[in-house]
């Protein structure tokens, strides 16, 4: 029976980072993967999604270019071309992940790994011993429990469609739903976005939610809020989707973007003391330890903050704690920036206005909504939103939010500033880069409330 210092289950971003860093410390490491190297992000998540977003923006760019003097003709979009080039890029990234593991002297097992007892796993028919076992299996899309849900697809299948439909219904109100709706709408598909709530992006700042909803409505997609589908049936070559209000619509494709759950099925959790919460996430302490001695977990499978960079940082923290001899510390989850690649983009860091008011007695809000310079002659009526949340007593900036082009690129830099404790006075003393949209963050002088 082979013996390792660390055995990692799942070769996604967090698992690969942990394996490589532990091996760099001299540990004997192995990793098991049953699907694809790079996990969700590389294969059916962040990377192909962002490539599809780029593709969907060209029609809008071509239309805007006319007012700038260009005569760009947009002919029929060729889905197979995009699909082929996307697949080639993903294959390239898969190869990079594989080579990184090989170059780090991490032994790779292809197959499903299962916990079978204390410090022991099984991959295919082989049993393996390890001092430490790390679960990094990520998450998986879930569908609502309604009649005919098997007729719909999820984000996983979307990236491999043989052809684009003429009409599509996207169900969901989170970041995946608005991103996919924007992609399909930009590629010329008649797109309806349906969500059970009255506002999209639950958990985000209210001004961000309201502004994005207004901008999406301008884009040409149909927003169908405050109702949920109750059934799907196949009628000829189309699907009929019924709603709780008794209404129905016909469409060529239904995409569920209704959430993800930690992927723990088939892991042999029942053979250990590892505990799961009500959402199926592996329960860990601040050092990523489960209730089973020697078994750890990190990334989306622990359902703390489901972002690829978070899994990478968790992996580095885990290795520092377990293999570097460093003083054991937990992961700092405060002020993690995130972006939604909707159209327009959303990016945020720190507290929303509501969150700030729950924790601070006197909060100042600075907000600006404006047409970016490009849009003044592009013919578009799109508006950018920027917002700053400040604790008046300390002058500390608690949160920054943006809806508009390149929001993620803009907020990334400000995320470092918030992490360092930037104050509104420092923002005000910062000289802006003109003309940019980003300079608005350092020129807002008067609070709105």
VENFEN-V231346 format. One record per residue. N is the residue number from 1. RES is the residue in three letters. SS is DSSP state (alpha for helix, beta for strand, coil for the rest). BURIAL is b if it has 9 or more other ideal C-beta (glycine too) atoms within 8 Angstrom, else e. D_FIRST is the distance of its C-alpha to the first C-alpha in whole Angstrom. Layout:
n;res;ss;burial;d_first
N;RES;SS;BURIAL;D_FIRST
N;RES;SS;BURIAL;D_FIRST
This chain:
n;res;ss;burial;d_first
1;UNK;coil;e;0
2;UNK;beta;e;4
3;UNK;beta;e;7
4;UNK;beta;b;10
5;UNK;beta;b;13
6;UNK;beta;b;15
7;UNK;beta;b;13
8;UNK;beta;b;17
9;UNK;beta;b;18
10;UNK;coil;b;21
11;UNK;coil;b;22
12;UNK;beta;b;26
13;UNK;alpha;b;28
14;UNK;alpha;b;26
15;UNK;alpha;b;23
16;UNK;alpha;b;23
17;UNK;alpha;b;25
18;UNK;alpha;b;23
19;UNK;alpha;b;20
20;UNK;alpha;b;23
21;UNK;alpha;b;24
22;UNK;alpha;b;21
23;UNK;alpha;b;20
24;UNK;alpha;e;24
25;UNK;coil;b;23
26;UNK;coil;e;21
27;UNK;coil;b;18
28;UNK;coil;e;14
29;UNK;beta;b;15
30;UNK;beta;b;13
31;UNK;beta;b;16
32;UNK;beta;b;16
33;UNK;beta;b;19
34;UNK;coil;e;21
35;UNK;coil;e;24
36;UNK;coil;e;26
37;UNK;coil;b;25
38;UNK;beta;b;28
39;UNK;alpha;b;28
40;UNK;alpha;b;31
41;UNK;alpha;b;33
42;UNK;alpha;b;33
43;UNK;alpha;b;33
44;UNK;alpha;e;35
45;UNK;coil;b;36
46;UNK;alpha;b;38
47;UNK;alpha;b;38
48;UNK;alpha;b;39
49;UNK;alpha;b;41
50;UNK;alpha;b;43
51;UNK;alpha;b;44
52;UNK;alpha;b;45
53;UNK;alpha;b;47
54;UNK;alpha;e;49
55;UNK;alpha;b;50
56;UNK;alpha;b;51
57;UNK;alpha;b;54
58;UNK;alpha;b;55
59;UNK;alpha;b;58
60;UNK;alpha;b;59
61;UNK;alpha;e;59
62;UNK;alpha;b;61
63;UNK;alpha;b;64
64;UNK;alpha;b;64
65;UNK;alpha;b;65
66;UNK;alpha;b;68
67;UNK;alpha;e;70
68;UNK;alpha;e;69
69;UNK;coil;e;70
70;UNK;coil;e;68
71;UNK;coil;e;68
72;UNK;coil;e;64
73;UNK;coil;e;64
74;UNK;coil;e;61
75;UNK;coil;e;60
76;UNK;coil;e;58
77;UNK;coil;b;55
78;UNK;coil;e;52
79;UNK;alpha;b;49
80;UNK;alpha;e;47
81;UNK;alpha;e;47
82;UNK;alpha;b;46
83;UNK;alpha;b;43
84;UNK;alpha;e;42
85;UNK;alpha;b;43
86;UNK;alpha;b;40
87;UNK;alpha;e;38
88;UNK;alpha;e;38
89;UNK;alpha;b;38
90;UNK;alpha;b;35
91;UNK;alpha;e;33
92;UNK;alpha;e;34
93;UNK;alpha;b;32
94;UNK;alpha;b;29
95;UNK;alpha;e;29
96;UNK;alpha;e;30
97;UNK;alpha;b;27
98;UNK;alpha;b;24
99;UNK;alpha;e;26
100;UNK;alpha;b;26
101;UNK;alpha;b;22
102;UNK;alpha;b;21
103;UNK;alpha;e;24
104;UNK;coil;b;22
105;UNK;coil;e;19
106;UNK;coil;b;17
107;UNK;beta;e;15
108;UNK;beta;b;16
109;UNK;beta;b;14
110;UNK;beta;e;17
111;UNK;coil;e;17
112;UNK;coil;e;17
113;UNK;beta;b;15
114;UNK;beta;b;15
115;UNK;beta;b;15
116;UNK;beta;b;14
117;UNK;beta;e;14
118;UNK;coil;e;14
119;UNK;coil;e;12
120;UNK;beta;b;10
121;UNK;beta;b;11
122;UNK;beta;b;11
123;UNK;beta;b;12
124;UNK;coil;e;14
125;UNK;coil;e;12
126;UNK;beta;e;8
127;UNK;beta;e;6
128;UNK;beta;b;6
129;UNK;beta;b;7
130;UNK;beta;b;10
131;UNK;beta;e;13
132;UNK;beta;b;15
133;UNK;beta;b;16
134;UNK;beta;b;19
135;UNK;beta;b;20
136;UNK;coil;b;23
137;UNK;coil;b;24
138;UNK;coil;b;27
139;UNK;beta;b;30
140;UNK;beta;b;32
141;UNK;beta;b;35
142;UNK;coil;b;37
143;UNK;coil;b;40
144;UNK;coil;b;43
145;UNK;coil;e;43
146;UNK;coil;b;46
147;UNK;beta;e;47
148;UNK;coil;b;46
149;UNK;alpha;b;44
150;UNK;alpha;e;42
151;UNK;alpha;b;45
152;UNK;coil;b;44
153;UNK;beta;b;41
154;UNK;coil;b;40
155;UNK;alpha;b;39
156;UNK;alpha;b;36
157;UNK;alpha;e;38
158;UNK;alpha;b;41
159;UNK;coil;b;40
160;UNK;coil;e;39
161;UNK;coil;b;43
162;UNK;coil;e;44
163;UNK;coil;e;48
164;UNK;coil;b;50
165;UNK;coil;b;51
166;UNK;coil;e;55
167;UNK;beta;b;55
168;UNK;beta;b;52
169;UNK;beta;b;51
170;UNK;beta;b;49
171;UNK;beta;b;48
172;UNK;coil;b;47
173;UNK;coil;b;48
174;UNK;coil;b;46
175;UNK;alpha;b;45
176;UNK;alpha;b;43
177;UNK;alpha;b;46
178;UNK;alpha;b;49
179;UNK;alpha;b;47
180;UNK;alpha;b;46
181;UNK;alpha;b;50
182;UNK;alpha;b;51
183;UNK;alpha;b;49
184;UNK;alpha;b;51
185;UNK;alpha;b;54
186;UNK;alpha;b;54
187;UNK;coil;b;53
188;UNK;coil;e;56
189;UNK;coil;b;55
190;UNK;beta;e;57
191;UNK;beta;b;55
192;UNK;beta;b;55
193;UNK;beta;b;53
194;UNK;beta;b;53
195;UNK;beta;b;52
196;UNK;coil;e;52
197;UNK;coil;b;53
198;UNK;coil;e;57
199;UNK;coil;b;55
200;UNK;coil;b;52
201;UNK;coil;b;49
202;UNK;coil;b;49
203;UNK;coil;e;48
204;UNK;coil;b;50
205;UNK;coil;b;53
206;UNK;alpha;b;56
207;UNK;alpha;b;58
208;UNK;alpha;b;55
209;UNK;alpha;b;55
210;UNK;alpha;b;58
211;UNK;alpha;b;59
212;UNK;alpha;b;56
213;UNK;alpha;b;57
214;UNK;alpha;e;61
215;UNK;alpha;b;59
216;UNK;alpha;b;57
217;UNK;alpha;e;60
218;UNK;alpha;e;62
219;UNK;coil;b;59
220;UNK;coil;e;60
221;UNK;coil;b;58
222;UNK;beta;e;58
223;UNK;beta;b;57
224;UNK;beta;e;57
225;UNK;beta;b;56
226;UNK;coil;e;57
227;UNK;coil;b;55
228;UNK;coil;b;52
229;UNK;beta;b;52
230;UNK;beta;e;51
231;UNK;beta;b;51
232;UNK;beta;b;50
233;UNK;beta;b;51
234;UNK;beta;e;52
235;UNK;beta;e;55
236;UNK;coil;e;56
237;UNK;coil;e;54
238;UNK;beta;b;54
239;UNK;beta;b;53
240;UNK;beta;b;55
241;UNK;beta;b;54
242;UNK;beta;b;55
243;UNK;beta;b;56
244;UNK;coil;e;56
245;UNK;coil;e;60
246;UNK;coil;e;61
247;UNK;coil;e;61
248;UNK;beta;e;59
249;UNK;beta;b;58
250;UNK;beta;b;57
251;UNK;beta;b;54
252;UNK;coil;b;52
253;UNK;coil;b;49
254;UNK;beta;b;48
255;UNK;beta;b;45
256;UNK;beta;b;44
257;UNK;coil;b;43
258;UNK;coil;b;43
259;UNK;coil;e;40
260;UNK;beta;e;36
261;UNK;beta;b;33
262;UNK;beta;b;30
263;UNK;coil;b;27
264;UNK;coil;b;25
265;UNK;coil;e;25
266;UNK;coil;e;22
267;UNK;coil;b;20
268;UNK;coil;b;19
269;UNK;alpha;b;21
270;UNK;alpha;e;22
271;UNK;alpha;e;19
272;UNK;coil;b;20
273;UNK;coil;e;23
274;UNK;coil;b;23
275;UNK;coil;e;27
276;UNK;beta;b;29
277;UNK;coil;e;33
278;UNK;coil;e;35
279;UNK;coil;e;35
280;UNK;coil;e;31
281;UNK;coil;b;30
282;UNK;beta;b;27
283;UNK;coil;b;29
284;UNK;coil;b;28
285;UNK;coil;e;30
286;UNK;coil;e;32
287;UNK;coil;b;29
288;UNK;coil;b;27
289;UNK;beta;e;25
290;UNK;coil;b;24
291;UNK;coil;e;25
292;UNK;coil;b;21
293;UNK;coil;e;20
294;UNK;coil;b;18
295;UNK;beta;b;19
296;UNK;beta;b;21
297;UNK;beta;b;24
298;UNK;coil;b;26
299;UNK;alpha;b;29
300;UNK;alpha;b;30
301;UNK;alpha;b;28
302;UNK;alpha;b;29
303;UNK;coil;b;33
304;UNK;coil;e;35
305;UNK;coil;e;36
306;UNK;coil;e;35
307;UNK;coil;e;36
308;UNK;alpha;b;33
309;UNK;alpha;e;35
310;UNK;alpha;b;34
311;UNK;alpha;b;30
312;UNK;alpha;b;30
313;UNK;alpha;b;32
314;UNK;alpha;b;30
315;UNK;alpha;b;27
316;UNK;alpha;b;29
317;UNK;alpha;b;29
318;UNK;alpha;b;26
319;UNK;alpha;b;25
320;UNK;alpha;b;28
321;UNK;alpha;b;27
322;UNK;alpha;b;23
323;UNK;alpha;b;23
324;UNK;coil;e;27
325;UNK;coil;e;28
326;UNK;coil;e;31
327;UNK;coil;e;33
328;UNK;coil;e;31
329;UNK;coil;e;33
330;UNK;coil;e;33
331;UNK;coil;b;34
332;UNK;coil;e;38
333;UNK;coil;e;39
334;UNK;coil;e;43
335;UNK;coil;e;45
336;UNK;coil;b;42
337;UNK;coil;b;44
338;UNK;beta;e;44
339;UNK;beta;b;45
340;UNK;beta;b;46
341;UNK;coil;b;47
342;UNK;coil;b;50
343;UNK;coil;b;53
344;UNK;coil;b;54
345;UNK;coil;b;51
346;UNK;beta;b;50
347;UNK;beta;b;49
348;UNK;beta;b;49
349;UNK;beta;b;48
350;UNK;beta;b;48
351;UNK;coil;b;50
352;UNK;coil;b;52
353;UNK;alpha;b;56
354;UNK;alpha;e;55
355;UNK;alpha;b;52
356;UNK;alpha;b;54
357;UNK;alpha;e;57
358;UNK;alpha;e;55
359;UNK;alpha;e;54
360;UNK;coil;b;57
361;UNK;coil;e;61
362;UNK;coil;e;63
363;UNK;beta;b;61
364;UNK;beta;b;63
365;UNK;beta;b;62
366;UNK;beta;b;63
367;UNK;beta;b;62
368;UNK;beta;b;64
369;UNK;beta;e;64
370;UNK;beta;e;65
371;UNK;coil;b;65
372;UNK;coil;b;64
373;UNK;coil;e;66
374;UNK;coil;e;64
375;UNK;alpha;b;65
376;UNK;alpha;e;69
377;UNK;alpha;e;70
378;UNK;alpha;b;67
379;UNK;coil;e;68
380;UNK;coil;e;66
381;UNK;coil;e;66
382;UNK;coil;b;63
383;UNK;coil;b;63
384;UNK;beta;b;60
385;UNK;beta;b;59
386;UNK;beta;b;58
387;UNK;beta;b;58
388;UNK;beta;b;58
389;UNK;beta;b;57
390;UNK;beta;b;58
391;UNK;beta;b;59
392;UNK;coil;e;62
393;UNK;coil;e;62
394;UNK;coil;e;60
395;UNK;coil;b;60
396;UNK;beta;b;57
397;UNK;beta;b;55
398;UNK;beta;b;53
399;UNK;beta;b;52
400;UNK;beta;b;53
401;UNK;beta;b;53
402;UNK;beta;b;54
403;UNK;beta;b;55
404;UNK;coil;b;56
405;UNK;coil;b;55
406;UNK;coil;e;52
407;UNK;alpha;b;52
408;UNK;alpha;b;48
409;UNK;alpha;e;49
410;UNK;alpha;b;52
411;UNK;alpha;b;50
412;UNK;alpha;b;47
413;UNK;alpha;e;49
414;UNK;alpha;b;51
415;UNK;alpha;b;48
416;UNK;alpha;e;47
417;UNK;alpha;b;51
418;UNK;alpha;b;50
419;UNK;alpha;e;47
420;UNK;coil;e;49
421;UNK;coil;e;52
422;UNK;coil;b;54
423;UNK;beta;b;58
424;UNK;alpha;b;60
425;UNK;alpha;e;63
426;UNK;alpha;b;60
427;UNK;alpha;b;60
428;UNK;alpha;e;64
429;UNK;alpha;e;64
430;UNK;coil;e;62
431;UNK;coil;e;64
432;UNK;coil;b;62
433;UNK;coil;e;62
434;UNK;coil;e;65
435;UNK;coil;e;65
436;UNK;coil;e;61
437;UNK;coil;b;60
438;UNK;alpha;e;58
439;UNK;alpha;b;61
440;UNK;alpha;b;62
441;UNK;alpha;b;59
442;UNK;alpha;b;61
443;UNK;coil;e;65
444;UNK;coil;b;65
445;UNK;coil;e;67
446;UNK;coil;e;69
447;UNK;coil;e;66
448;UNK;coil;e;67
449;UNK;coil;e;66
